[in-house]
Amino acid sequence: MYHQVKLEKGMYHLSGKSFLQALEEADPSKQYGSTPLARLDAYERQLKRFDIRVSGGNCDRVEKFFTTTESAVLFPEFVRRSIVQGMEEAILDDMTAVVSKCESNRYQGCVLNETSAYATTSEGNVMPISAIQESSTVVSLYKFGRNITASYEAVRQQRIDVFALMLRRVGKELADSIVSNAVSVLITGVTPIPKTGETLAYADLAKLYGSFGSFQMKAVMASPAVMAQILVMSQMQKASSEDVTEIRLPFGSKLINCPQLGNSTIIGLDTDFALEQIRSSDVVLETDKLINCQLDSIGVSVNVGFRVLMPDAVKVLSV
């Protein structure tokens, strides 16, 4: 059971396993299926074991993690989860069609080559070919990282949820820098569609929508200033969405606020086919330092690269 698991910092260094996976092996969640603990994963059960409350009115102080040598082992996973939560608040997932894992910092994917249209084929004739081939272009993965500095004395008396908020913000900013790279990849080599008049009009958005052919413009990315221009258009008064957290154009495209875009560019994309995100690892932390209360300099990093999967699934409007 969860209260008998031996926690050691070596659980962070097992080949091919994350800390959570190591915990799940030692304390499988499936054995709690009909109990009140069913909603918790193996890490959250360890928080319960050591009575560490990470949120709510009775939230503990950071020093609670360091009550014992075993409870201290949970601290790096708390830091990682807080940073990842912040990263997930960025728009990266909204613009990514698929996430691929790569064992190195160079990635060679595949491409779909089609030289003829889809149509009927007469009996006896050779059917047209859709060739899935290795790409001739290699994608380089880049390290995105941040050095977090603090002293144990400075944070030990802070509420855990306040400290988590700081880490979430670091994660959000880290993900935003990754979004900048993704945006650059999306627009590189794309011939912009010019707007019709001197100012952006709804007709320009409709023209962008109509340029997609067999793909669907499921999302429109624009800077906050350009989004403001779109939102005051009369046509947007009838726009609606079942999700109150989303803004959709009248023809269904989700409007995504992208501060990384300049005020002269709008990106339309089919989010099911446009962008591949490649990672060689999850978020990497210097876990031993965290366990030993050495918070003076903690490196957080992730290696990421991007490539366009289907060029026709991305269009650019020049504003």
C-alpha positions in Angstrom: 0.0 0.0 0.0 1.0 3.6 -0.4 2.2 4.1 3.2 4.7 1.3 2.8 6.5 2.7 -0.4 10.2 3.4 0.2 11.0 6.8 -1.3 14.5 7.4 -2.6 16.0 10.0 -4.8 17.3 7.3 -7.1 13.7 6.9 -8.3 14.3 10.0 -10.5 17.2 8.4 -12.3 15.8 5.1 -13.5 16.4 4.5 -17.2 13.3 4.9 -19.3 11.0 5.7 -16.3 9.7 8.9 -14.8 9.4 9.3 -11.1 5.6 8.9 -11.3 6.0 5.6 -13.3 8.4 4.3 -10.7 5.8 5.2 -8.0 3.0 3.6 -9.9 5.0 0.3 -10.2 5.5 0.3 -6.4 1.9 1.4 -5.7 -0.4 0.6 -8.6 -3.5 2.8 -8.9 -5.6 -0.1 -10.0 -5.7 -1.6 -6.5 -7.6 1.5 -5.3 -10.4 1.2 -7.8 -13.3 0.9 -5.3 -11.8 3.1 -2.6 -11.9 6.8 -1.8 -8.3 7.0 -3.0 -9.3 6.0 -6.6 -9.2 9.6 -7.8 -5.5 10.0 -6.7 -2.4 9.0 -8.6 0.6 7.4 -6.9 2.3 10.8 -6.3 -0.9 12.3 -4.8 -1.2 9.3 -2.5 2.3 10.0 -1.2 1.2 13.6 -0.4 -1.6 12.2 1.6 0.7 9.8 3.3 2.9 12.7 4.6 -0.1 15.0 5.1 1.3 17.6 2.7 -1.5 19.9 1.6 -0.6 21.8 -1.5 -3.8 23.9 -1.9 -6.9 25.1 -0.1 -7.4 27.1 3.1 -5.2 24.8 5.1 -2.3 24.7 2.6 1.0 23.9 4.1 4.3 25.8 4.0 7.1 24.7 1.6 9.2 23.4 4.5 6.6 20.6 5.1 8.1 18.7 2.2 11.4 18.5 4.1 9.9 17.0 7.3 11.7 13.7 6.6 14.2 12.5 4.1 11.5 10.5 2.3 9.0 13.3 2.1 11.7 15.5 0.6 11.9 13.1 -2.4 8.4 14.4 -3.4 9.5 18.0 -3.8 11.1 17.8 -7.3 7.9 16.2 -8.6 5.9 19.0 -7.1 8.1 21.6 -8.8 7.9 19.7 -12.1 4.1 19.5 -12.0 3.8 23.2 -11.2 6.0 24.2 -14.1 4.2 21.8 -16.5 0.8 23.1 -15.4 2.0 26.6 -16.4 3.3 25.3 -19.7 -0.1 23.7 -20.4 -1.8 27.1 -19.9 0.0 28.4 -23.1 -1.5 28.0 -26.6 1.0 25.3 -27.6 -1.5 22.4 -27.5 -4.1 24.5 -29.4 -1.8 24.8 -32.4 -0.2 21.3 -32.4 -1.6 18.4 -34.4 0.7 15.7 -33.0 3.5 15.4 -30.5 6.4 13.0 -31.5 9.2 11.7 -29.2 12.8 11.7 -30.5 15.8 10.1 -28.8 18.2 12.7 -30.1 18.2 16.4 -31.0 17.8 15.8 -34.7 14.6 14.4 -36.2 13.7 13.2 -39.6 10.0 12.6 -40.1 7.9 11.5 -43.1 6.0 13.4 -45.8 3.0 12.6 -47.9 3.6 13.0 -51.7 0.7 13.0 -54.1 1.1 13.9 -57.8 -2.4 13.4 -59.0 -6.0 14.3 -58.0 -8.4 11.9 -56.2 -10.9 10.7 -58.8 -12.4 7.6 -60.3 -10.1 5.0 -61.8 -11.1 3.0 -64.9 -10.9 -0.8 -64.7 -7.5 -2.0 -65.8 -5.7 1.3 -65.2 -3.1 1.9 -62.5 -4.4 3.6 -59.5 -2.9 7.0 -58.5 -0.2 6.8 -55.9 -0.1 8.5 -52.5 3.5 8.0 -51.3 4.5 8.3 -47.7 8.3 8.9 -47.7 11.1 9.9 -45.4 11.5 13.6 -45.4 14.6 15.1 -46.9 14.7 17.8 -44.2 16.1 17.2 -40.8 14.5 19.1 -37.9 16.9 20.4 -35.2 15.6 20.4 -31.6 16.4 23.4 -29.5 16.8 23.7 -25.7 14.4 26.0 -24.0 15.3 26.6 -20.4 15.4 28.7 -17.4 17.6 29.0 -14.3 15.4 29.4 -11.2 17.3 30.9 -8.2 16.0 31.1 -4.7 17.2 30.3 -1.2 15.6 27.7 1.1 15.3 30.3 3.8 13.5 32.6 1.4 10.8 30.0 0.4 10.5 27.7 3.4 7.8 29.7 5.1 5.9 30.5 1.9 2.6 28.7 1.3 3.0 25.9 -1.1 0.2 27.2 -3.4 1.9 30.6 -3.6 5.2 29.0 -4.5 3.4 26.8 -7.1 1.9 30.0 -8.6 5.5 31.4 -9.1 6.6 28.1 -10.8 3.5 28.1 -13.0 4.4 31.5 -14.2 7.9 30.3 -15.1 6.3 27.4 -17.0 3.9 29.7 -18.8 6.7 32.0 -19.9 8.9 29.1 -21.0 6.0 27.7 -23.1 5.4 31.1 -24.6 9.1 31.2 -25.8 8.5 27.8 -27.4 5.3 29.1 -29.1 7.5 31.9 -30.7 9.6 29.2 -32.4 6.4 27.3 -33.5 5.0 30.5 -35.0 8.2 31.1 -36.9 8.1 27.6 -38.4 4.5 27.9 -39.4 4.9 31.1 -41.4 8.3 30.4 -43.0 7.9 29.9 -46.7 4.2 30.8 -46.8 3.1 33.4 -49.3 0.8 35.9 -47.5 -2.6 36.7 -48.7 -3.0 40.5 -48.9 -5.9 42.2 -47.2 -8.3 44.0 -49.6 -8.4 47.5 -48.2 -6.4 49.7 -45.9 -7.9 48.2 -42.7 -8.7 44.7 -41.8 -12.3 43.7 -42.7 -14.4 40.6 -42.2 -14.2 39.9 -45.9 -10.4 39.4 -45.5 -11.1 36.7 -42.9 -13.6 35.1 -45.2 -11.0 35.2 -48.0 -8.5 33.5 -45.7 -11.1 30.8 -44.8 -11.9 30.3 -48.5 -8.2 29.7 -49.4 -8.0 26.4 -47.6 -9.3 24.0 -50.3 -9.6 20.5 -48.9 -8.4 21.5 -45.5 -10.5 23.3 -42.9 -9.5 26.5 -41.1 -10.1 25.3 -37.6 -8.1 28.1 -35.9 -7.1 31.7 -36.5 -4.1 33.0 -34.6 -3.7 36.8 -34.1 -2.0 39.2 -31.8 -4.0 40.9 -29.1 -4.3 44.1 -31.1 -5.5 42.4 -34.2 -7.9 40.3 -32.1 -9.4 43.5 -30.8 -10.0 44.6 -34.4 -11.8 41.4 -35.1 -13.9 41.4 -32.0 -15.5 44.8 -32.8 -16.6 43.7 -36.3 -20.3 43.7 -36.6 -20.3 40.1 -37.8 -18.8 39.0 -34.5 -22.0 40.0 -32.6 -23.6 36.8 -33.8 -20.6 34.6 -33.1 -21.1 32.0 -30.4 -19.5 29.0 -28.8 -20.7 26.2 -26.5 -17.5 26.8 -24.5 -17.6 30.2 -22.8 -13.8 30.2 -22.6 -13.5 30.2 -26.4 -14.1 32.8 -29.1 -15.2 31.5 -32.5 -15.6 33.2 -35.8 -19.1 32.9 -37.4 -17.8 30.2 -39.8 -16.5 28.1 -36.8 -12.8 28.8 -36.6 -11.4 29.2 -33.1 -9.8 32.6 -32.4 -6.5 32.1 -30.6 -4.8 35.0 -28.9 -1.1 34.9 -29.8 1.1 37.7 -28.4 4.1 36.1 -30.2 2.6 37.2 -33.6 3.2 40.7 -34.9 0.3 43.0 -35.7 0.8 42.6 -39.4 0.1 38.8 -39.6 -2.8 36.5 -39.1 -2.3 32.7 -39.3 -5.1 30.3 -40.3 -4.5 26.7 -39.8 -6.1 23.3 -39.8 -5.0 22.2 -36.3 -5.5 18.5 -37.2 -2.8 18.5 -40.0 -0.6 21.6 -39.7 2.1 21.3 -37.1 4.1 18.5 -35.6 5.8 19.1 -32.2 9.0 17.0 -31.6 10.4 16.5 -28.1 13.5 14.6 -27.0 12.4 14.7 -23.3 9.9 15.9 -20.9 10.7 18.8 -18.6 14.2 18.2 -17.1 15.0 19.3 -13.5 18.0 19.0 -11.3 16.2 16.8 -8.8 19.1 16.1 -6.4 19.6 19.7 -5.6 15.9 20.1 -4.9 15.8 17.1 -2.6 18.8 18.5 -0.7 17.3 22.0 -0.3 19.9 23.5 -2.6 17.6 26.0 -4.4 20.3 28.5 -5.2 20.4 27.6 -8.9 17.9 25.1 -10.4 17.9 24.5 -14.1 14.6 23.7 -15.9 14.7 22.8 -19.6 13.0 21.0 -22.4 14.2 20.2 -25.9 11.6 20.9 -28.6 11.4 21.3 -32.4 8.7 21.8 -35.0 7.8 21.1 -38.6 4.9 21.7 -40.8 3.2 18.4 -41.7 0.9 19.5 -44.5 1.9 22.9 -46.1 -1.6 23.5 -47.4 -3.0 23.3 -43.9 -1.4 26.7 -43.1 -2.3 30.0 -44.6 -1.2 33.5 -43.7 -3.1 36.8 -44.1 -1.1 40.0 -44.3 -2.9 42.7 -42.2 
